[in-house]
């Protein structure tokens, strides 16, 4: 029965909408006529304003006005006044009609017997109000058997300000429920009814106390709230024990919810260093040399962290202060390209000759020493009489001088590029003993400098390294025995 009434109301509303389109067309017709009348009135005023001298009548003789002429003049003034009044009255009537039309709307009148429930713009507005009322009734459970009243629909034209709010329609429907209702505050969690209490403040106090209990157990400075959406809706509710729940039952419901806690936390965060690459024409392509090691920085970061039942679920940065600035790593990146014949010559290098002519002892091996790893061989005279100072340092294989410079640890040193990613390093060389320069091609066994004691060295010796694709490997894997001397 209700569906039939609802459909009938919808049909009536559509009928009146079409019916009102005729007055709109009539109003447009009247407006066009009014504009035409106004144009004629303006033309008449202009004609009356033309002076008598401009009409072509003789002016040399005075004209005597008779009684009939005076009456004609009076009639003319009344006629002119009428020409002013008629359009103004018409404009006022038209304006009133427009305002009345704009402020009027077709509405659906809803009645429950002799009681007006309200005016709805659409049927869906009433259905939403009815659904909200039914939700409150259902909260009563089996101890409440009330039901909403039957309603009737009728289309009417009303002022736009006379529409009834959905909440008001809900309350009026509940006021006509067949059953005992009472003023109370319902508690809805994520849109689902969980209980009602007589006072809204009592219901809010129960959920606030649960949040305070959580704060006292965890962090008194935290800002706590529930993860679920909690709504307190005052209104009419069934007066039954299934609906009006006690404080204890609502407290247990509140304790089952997800408690969110927001805290402000400050931590130190490591900031990685950047790498600055500097092109070098003395290094071959695809090779690089670190000239300054990078160092990480430290930032003090302040974040607002949100926890759900003690587990972090989100974090938002609100402040950052640099405590230690990071130091960028600086690297030389090779740009020098060698000719193909030279590259082909170097590609056959598989073994290296002994790099010091006259000193064959390994003073320090490729191994740990003094708490850190030693990535090369320290070659010198050792316990033999004399010293290795000034002995010739030989190129271990054919190659190109990649670098010939000085370093805080290596002292004066030379790097040879042998192709295919292989390099040899000669450190602690004698000052001003370089016999080659960067970019020069050298042959295996060619003297390139003399043994010295520059840089970090406790005595005269050669520090010898082998690098393959940047990795420092044990030189003994590549050195052949020299003059039958073993090691």
C-alpha positions as CSV (number, residue, x, y, z in Angstrom):
1,X,0.0,0.0,0.0
2,X,2.8,2.4,0.9
3,X,4.7,1.8,-2.4
4,X,1.5,2.5,-4.4
5,X,1.0,5.8,-2.5
6,X,4.6,6.8,-3.1
7,X,4.4,6.1,-6.8
8,X,1.1,8.1,-7.0
9,X,2.7,11.0,-5.3
10,X,5.6,10.9,-7.8
11,X,3.2,11.0,-10.7
12,X,1.4,14.0,-9.2
13,X,4.6,15.9,-8.8
14,X,5.6,15.4,-12.5
15,X,2.1,16.5,-13.6
16,X,2.4,19.8,-11.7
17,X,5.9,20.4,-13.0
18,X,4.6,20.2,-16.6
19,X,1.5,22.3,-15.6
20,X,3.7,25.1,-14.3
21,X,5.6,25.4,-17.6
22,X,2.4,27.1,-19.2
23,X,2.6,30.1,-16.8
24,X,6.2,30.5,-17.7
25,X,5.4,30.8,-21.4
26,X,2.5,33.2,-20.5
27,X,4.8,35.4,-18.5
28,X,7.3,35.6,-21.4
29,X,4.4,36.7,-23.7
30,X,3.3,39.4,-21.2
31,X,6.9,40.6,-20.8
32,X,7.3,41.1,-24.6
33,X,4.0,43.0,-24.7
34,X,5.1,45.2,-21.9
35,X,8.4,46.1,-23.7
36,X,6.4,47.0,-26.8
37,X,4.1,49.3,-24.7
38,X,7.1,50.9,-23.1
39,X,8.6,51.8,-26.5
40,X,5.3,53.4,-27.6
41,X,5.2,55.4,-24.4
42,X,8.7,56.8,-24.9
43,X,7.9,57.8,-28.5
44,X,4.8,59.7,-27.3
45,X,6.8,61.6,-24.7
46,X,9.3,62.6,-27.3
47,X,6.4,63.9,-29.6
48,X,4.9,65.9,-26.8
49,X,8.2,67.5,-26.0
50,X,8.5,69.2,-29.5
51,X,8.0,73.0,-29.1
52,X,5.1,74.7,-30.9
53,X,7.5,76.9,-32.9
54,X,8.9,73.8,-34.5
55,X,5.5,72.6,-35.7
56,X,5.3,75.1,-38.6
57,X,2.3,77.1,-37.2
58,X,2.3,80.9,-37.4
59,X,3.6,82.7,-34.4
60,X,3.0,86.3,-35.3
61,X,-0.5,86.5,-33.7
62,X,-1.4,85.8,-30.1
63,X,-3.8,83.0,-29.5
64,X,-6.6,83.4,-27.1
65,X,-7.5,80.3,-25.1
66,X,-11.2,79.5,-24.8
67,X,-12.9,77.3,-22.2
68,X,-13.0,74.4,-24.6
69,X,-9.2,74.9,-25.2
70,X,-8.6,74.8,-21.5
71,X,-10.5,71.6,-21.2
72,X,-8.5,70.1,-24.1
73,X,-5.3,71.1,-22.3
74,X,-6.4,69.5,-19.1
75,X,-7.4,66.4,-20.9
76,X,-4.0,66.3,-22.6
77,X,-2.2,66.6,-19.2
78,X,-4.2,63.7,-17.8
79,X,-3.5,61.7,-20.9
80,X,0.3,62.3,-20.4
81,X,0.1,61.3,-16.7
82,X,-1.7,58.1,-17.7
83,X,1.0,57.3,-20.2
84,X,3.4,57.4,-17.2
85,X,1.3,55.5,-14.7
86,X,0.2,52.6,-16.9
87,X,3.7,51.3,-17.7
88,X,4.9,51.8,-14.1
89,X,1.9,49.8,-12.7
90,X,2.6,47.2,-15.3
91,X,6.2,47.0,-14.3
92,X,5.3,46.6,-10.7
93,X,2.8,43.8,-11.5
94,X,5.4,42.0,-13.6
95,X,8.1,42.3,-10.9
96,X,5.7,40.9,-8.3
97,X,4.8,38.1,-10.6
98,X,8.5,37.2,-11.2
99,X,9.4,37.3,-7.5
100,X,6.4,35.2,-6.6
101,X,7.3,32.7,-9.3
102,X,10.9,32.5,-8.3
103,X,10.1,32.0,-4.6
104,X,7.5,29.2,-5.3
105,X,8.2,25.6,-5.7
106,X,6.3,22.4,-6.1
107,X,6.5,20.3,-3.0
108,X,5.2,16.9,-1.8
109,X,3.0,17.3,1.3
110,X,3.2,14.4,3.7
111,X,0.4,13.8,6.3
112,X,-0.1,11.1,8.9
113,X,-3.8,11.3,9.4
114,X,-4.6,14.8,10.5
115,X,-0.9,15.5,11.4
116,X,1.4,17.4,9.0
117,X,4.7,15.5,8.7
118,X,6.2,18.1,6.4
119,X,7.0,19.2,2.9
120,X,9.6,17.4,0.9
121,X,11.3,18.6,-2.4
122,X,11.7,15.0,-3.6
123,X,10.3,11.6,-2.5
124,X,13.9,10.6,-1.6
125,X,14.0,13.2,1.2
126,X,11.0,11.6,2.9
127,X,12.4,8.1,2.4
128,X,15.6,9.2,4.1
129,X,13.7,10.6,7.0
130,X,11.6,7.4,7.3
131,X,14.7,5.2,7.2
132,X,16.3,7.2,10.1
133,X,13.1,6.9,12.1
134,X,12.9,3.1,11.4
135,X,16.6,2.8,12.6
136,X,15.7,4.3,15.9
137,X,12.7,2.0,16.4
138,X,14.6,-1.1,15.5
139,X,17.1,-0.3,18.3
140,X,14.3,-1.2,20.8
141,X,14.6,-4.9,20.1
142,X,12.0,-7.5,20.9
143,X,10.6,-5.5,23.9
144,X,9.2,-2.8,21.7
145,X,6.5,-3.4,19.0
146,X,5.9,0.1,17.8
147,X,5.7,1.0,14.1
148,X,5.6,4.2,12.0
149,X,2.3,5.7,11.0
150,X,0.9,5.4,7.4
151,X,1.2,8.6,5.4
152,X,-0.5,10.2,2.5
153,X,1.0,12.5,-0.2
154,X,-0.3,15.5,-2.0
155,X,1.4,18.0,-4.4
156,X,1.3,21.7,-3.4
157,X,3.0,24.9,-4.4
158,X,4.9,26.4,-1.4
159,X,7.5,29.0,-0.7
160,X,11.1,27.8,-1.0
161,X,11.6,28.5,2.7
162,X,8.7,26.2,3.7
163,X,10.5,22.9,3.0
164,X,10.8,20.6,6.1
165,X,14.3,19.5,7.2
166,X,14.9,15.8,7.2
167,X,15.6,15.7,10.9
168,X,12.3,17.5,11.7
169,X,10.4,15.0,9.5
170,X,12.1,12.1,11.4
171,X,11.1,13.5,14.8
172,X,7.5,14.1,13.6
173,X,7.2,10.5,12.4
174,X,8.6,9.2,15.7
175,X,6.1,11.4,17.6
176,X,3.3,9.5,15.9
177,X,4.7,6.0,16.5
178,X,2.4,3.5,18.1
179,X,4.3,2.8,21.2
180,X,6.0,4.5,24.2
181,X,8.8,6.9,23.1
182,X,11.0,9.1,25.2
183,X,13.5,11.9,24.8
184,X,17.0,10.4,24.9
185,X,20.5,10.6,23.2
186,X,21.4,7.7,21.0
187,X,25.0,6.6,20.5
188,X,26.0,5.5,17.0
189,X,29.4,3.9,16.2
190,X,30.2,4.1,12.5
191,X,26.5,4.6,11.8
192,X,25.4,1.6,13.9
193,X,23.2,2.2,17.0
194,X,24.7,0.7,20.2
195,X,22.5,2.2,22.9
196,X,20.9,5.3,24.3
197,X,21.0,7.3,27.5
198,X,18.7,10.0,28.9
199,X,21.4,12.7,28.9
200,X,23.8,13.4,26.1
201,X,26.5,14.6,28.6
202,X,26.3,11.3,30.5
203,X,26.9,9.3,27.2
204,X,29.9,11.6,26.2
205,X,31.4,11.3,29.7
206,X,31.5,7.4,29.5
207,X,33.6,7.5,26.3
208,X,35.8,10.3,27.5
209,X,36.6,8.4,30.7
210,X,37.7,5.4,28.6
211,X,40.1,7.6,26.7
212,X,41.5,9.1,30.0
213,X,42.1,5.6,31.3
214,X,44.2,4.8,28.2
215,X,46.2,8.0,28.6
216,X,47.0,7.3,32.2
217,X,48.2,3.8,31.3
218,X,50.4,4.9,28.4
219,X,51.3,8.6,28.0
220,X,49.7,11.5,29.8
221,X,51.0,13.9,27.1
222,X,49.4,12.0,24.2
223,X,46.3,13.2,22.4
224,X,43.8,10.3,22.4
225,X,40.7,9.6,20.3
226,X,38.7,6.7,19.0
227,X,39.4,5.2,15.6
228,X,35.7,4.7,15.0
229,X,33.2,7.5,14.2
230,X,31.1,8.2,17.3
231,X,27.9,10.2,16.9
232,X,25.6,11.4,19.7
233,X,22.1,11.9,18.3
234,X,19.4,13.4,20.6
235,X,15.8,12.7,19.8
236,X,12.9,10.3,20.4
237,X,13.8,6.7,21.2
238,X,11.7,3.6,22.4
239,X,11.3,3.5,26.1
240,X,12.5,-0.1,26.5
241,X,15.5,-1.8,28.1
242,X,16.8,-3.0,24.7
243,X,17.3,0.7,23.7
244,X,18.0,2.6,26.9
245,X,21.2,0.9,28.1
246,X,23.0,1.4,31.4
247,X,26.3,3.1,31.8
248,X,28.1,-0.2,32.4
249,X,27.0,-1.6,29.1
250,X,28.1,1.5,27.2
251,X,31.4,1.5,29.0
252,X,32.2,-2.1,27.9
253,X,31.3,-1.0,24.3
254,X,33.7,1.9,24.6
255,X,36.5,-0.3,25.8
256,X,36.2,-2.5,22.8
257,X,36.9,0.3,20.4
258,X,40.2,1.2,18.8
259,X,42.0,3.9,20.7
260,X,44.2,6.2,18.6
261,X,47.1,8.1,20.3
262,X,49.0,11.0,18.8
263,X,52.4,11.8,20.2
264,X,55.2,14.3,19.3
265,X,58.5,12.5,19.0
266,X,62.0,13.8,18.4
267,X,64.8,11.5,17.1
268,X,68.3,11.9,15.5
269,X,68.3,10.8,11.9
270,X,71.4,10.0,9.8
271,X,71.7,12.0,6.6
272,X,73.7,10.4,3.8
273,X,76.4,12.3,2.1
274,X,76.4,13.3,-1.6
275,X,79.0,12.5,-4.2
276,X,80.7,15.3,-6.2
277,X,82.3,14.0,-9.4
278,X,85.1,16.1,-10.8
279,X,86.2,15.3,-14.4
280,X,89.9,14.4,-14.7
281,X,91.9,14.4,-18.0
282,X,94.7,12.4,-16.3
283,X,92.4,9.4,-15.5
284,X,91.2,7.0,-18.2
285,X,87.6,6.6,-19.1
286,X,85.6,4.3,-16.7
287,X,88.0,4.9,-13.9
288,X,87.5,7.0,-10.8
289,X,89.6,8.1,-7.8
290,X,88.3,9.2,-4.4
291,X,90.1,12.3,-3.2
292,X,87.9,13.1,-0.2
293,X,85.9,10.5,1.8
294,X,82.3,11.5,2.5
295,X,80.8,11.7,6.0
296,X,77.2,11.3,7.0
297,X,75.4,14.1,8.7
298,X,72.8,14.1,11.5
299,X,69.4,15.8,11.6
300,X,67.1,16.2,14.6
301,X,63.7,15.3,13.3
302,X,60.4,16.0,15.0
303,X,57.4,13.9,14.0
304,X,53.8,13.6,15.0
305,X,53.2,9.8,15.2
306,X,49.8,8.2,15.5
307,X,49.4,4.9,17.2
308,X,46.4,2.5,17.0
309,X,46.2,0.3,20.1
310,X,49.9,0.9,20.7
311,X,51.1,0.3,17.1
312,X,52.3,3.1,14.9
313,X,50.1,3.6,11.9
314,X,51.2,7.0,10.5
315,X,53.9,9.6,10.9
316,X,54.0,13.2,9.8
317,X,57.2,15.3,10.0
318,X,56.7,18.7,11.5
319,X,60.3,20.0,12.1
320,X,63.9,19.3,11.1
321,X,67.1,20.8,12.5
322,X,70.6,20.0,11.1
323,X,72.9,18.9,13.9
324,X,75.9,17.8,11.9
325,X,76.3,18.8,8.2
326,X,77.2,16.0,5.9
327,X,80.5,16.1,4.1
328,X,80.2,15.3,0.3
329,X,82.5,12.7,-1.2
330,X,84.7,14.1,-3.9
331,X,85.8,11.8,-6.7
332,X,87.9,12.3,-9.8
333,X,86.2,10.7,-12.8
334,X,88.5,9.9,-15.8
335,X,87.8,11.4,-19.2
336,X,91.0,10.4,-21.0
337,X,90.5,8.0,-24.0
338,X,93.5,5.9,-25.2
339,X,94.2,4.9,-28.7
340,X,93.1,1.4,-29.9
341,X,96.7,0.1,-30.5
342,X,97.7,0.9,-27.0
343,X,94.6,-0.6,-25.5
344,X,95.2,-3.8,-27.5
345,X,98.7,-4.0,-26.2
346,X,97.6,-3.7,-22.6
347,X,94.8,-6.3,-22.9
348,X,97.3,-9.2,-23.0
349,X,98.7,-8.4,-19.5
350,X,98.4,-11.4,-17.3
351,X,101.5,-11.3,-15.1
352,X,103.5,-8.6,-13.5
353,X,107.3,-8.3,-12.9
354,X,108.8,-7.5,-9.6
355,X,108.6,-3.7,-9.2
356,X,111.8,-2.9,-7.3
357,X,115.2,-3.5,-8.8
358,X,117.4,-4.7,-5.9
359,X,114.9,-5.1,-3.1
360,X,113.1,-8.4,-2.8
361,X,111.8,-8.6,0.7
362,X,108.2,-8.2,1.7
363,X,108.2,-6.2,4.9
364,X,104.4,-6.1,5.2
365,X,102.0,-8.4,3.4
366,X,98.5,-8.1,2.0
367,X,96.7,-8.7,5.4
368,X,95.5,-7.2,8.6
369,X,97.9,-5.1,10.6
370,X,97.6,-2.6,13.4
371,X,93.8,-3.2,13.6
372,X,93.0,-2.6,9.9
373,X,93.6,-4.2,6.5
374,X,96.8,-3.5,4.5
375,X,95.8,-3.6,0.8
376,X,99.2,-4.0,-0.7
377,X,102.8,-5.2,-0.4
378,X,105.5,-3.2,1.4
379,X,108.8,-4.1,-0.5
380,X,112.2,-3.3,0.8
381,X,115.7,-4.6,1.7
382,X,114.5,-5.7,5.1
383,X,117.2,-7.3,7.4
384,X,119.8,-7.2,4.6
385,X,122.7,-4.8,4.9
386,X,122.1,-1.3,3.5
387,X,118.8,0.3,2.6
388,X,116.4,0.3,-0.4
389,X,116.3,4.1,-0.4
390,X,116.9,5.4,-4.0
391,X,116.5,2.0,-5.7
392,X,114.7,2.1,-9.1
393,X,111.0,1.4,-9.2
394,X,110.0,-0.4,-12.3
395,X,106.7,-0.5,-14.3
396,X,105.3,-3.9,-13.5
397,X,103.7,-4.1,-17.0
398,X,103.1,-2.0,-20.1
399,X,100.7,0.8,-19.5
400,X,99.9,4.5,-19.4
401,X,100.7,6.8,-16.5
402,X,97.3,7.7,-15.0
403,X,98.4,9.7,-12.1
404,X,101.8,11.1,-10.7
405,X,101.2,13.3,-7.7
406,X,101.3,13.3,-3.9
407,X,99.0,12.1,-1.1
408,X,98.9,12.4,2.7
409,X,99.3,8.7,3.2
410,X,100.9,7.4,0.0
411,X,103.3,10.3,-0.2
412,X,104.6,10.7,-3.7
413,X,102.9,8.0,-5.8
414,X,102.2,6.9,-9.3
415,X,99.3,4.9,-10.8
416,X,99.7,3.0,-14.1
417,X,96.7,1.9,-16.1
418,X,97.3,-1.4,-17.9
419,X,93.9,-1.7,-19.6
420,X,91.0,-4.1,-19.0
421,X,90.4,-2.5,-15.6
422,X,93.9,-3.3,-14.2
423,X,95.9,-0.7,-12.4
424,X,99.1,-0.7,-10.3
425,X,100.0,1.7,-7.5
426,X,103.5,2.7,-6.4
427,X,103.7,4.6,-3.1
428,X,106.2,6.4,-0.8
429,X,108.3,7.4,-3.7
430,X,111.3,9.7,-3.3
431,X,110.5,13.3,-3.8
432,X,111.4,14.8,-7.2
433,X,112.3,11.3,-8.5
434,X,109.5,10.9,-11.1
435,X,110.8,9.8,-14.5
436,X,107.3,9.8,-16.1
437,X,104.3,12.1,-16.3
438,X,100.5,11.6,-16.7
439,X,99.5,10.3,-20.1
440,X,102.9,8.9,-21.0
441,X,103.1,5.3,-22.3
442,X,105.5,3.1,-20.4
443,X,107.0,-0.4,-21.1
444,X,107.3,-3.3,-18.7
445,X,110.5,-3.0,-16.6
446,X,110.9,0.7,-17.4
447,X,112.1,2.8,-14.4
448,X,109.4,5.3,-13.4
449,X,110.8,6.6,-10.0
450,X,112.9,5.8,-7.0
451,X,112.1,4.2,-3.6
452,X,111.6,6.9,-0.9
453,X,110.0,7.4,2.6
454,X,107.4,10.0,1.8
455,X,103.8,10.0,3.3
456,X,103.0,7.7,6.1
457,X,106.0,5.4,6.1
458,X,108.3,4.2,9.0
459,X,111.2,3.5,6.7
460,X,112.3,3.5,3.1
461,X,110.1,1.0,1.1
462,X,107.7,0.7,-1.9
463,X,104.0,0.3,-1.2
464,X,102.7,-1.8,-4.2
465,X,99.0,-2.3,-5.0
466,X,97.1,-4.1,-7.7
467,X,93.6,-2.9,-8.5
468,X,91.2,-4.6,-10.9
469,X,88.0,-2.7,-11.7
470,X,88.5,-0.7,-8.6
471,X,89.0,-3.7,-6.3
472,X,92.3,-3.9,-4.4
473,X,93.6,-7.5,-4.8
474,X,96.6,-9.4,-3.5
475,X,99.5,-8.5,-5.7
476,X,101.1,-12.0,-5.2
477,X,98.3,-13.4,-7.5
478,X,99.8,-11.5,-10.4
479,X,103.5,-11.2,-9.7
480,X,105.9,-13.7,-11.2
481,X,109.1,-14.7,-9.4
482,X,112.0,-12.4,-10.0
483,X,115.5,-13.8,-10.5
484,X,114.5,-17.0,-8.7
485,X,113.8,-15.2,-5.4
486,X,110.7,-16.7,-3.7
487,X,108.3,-15.0,-1.4
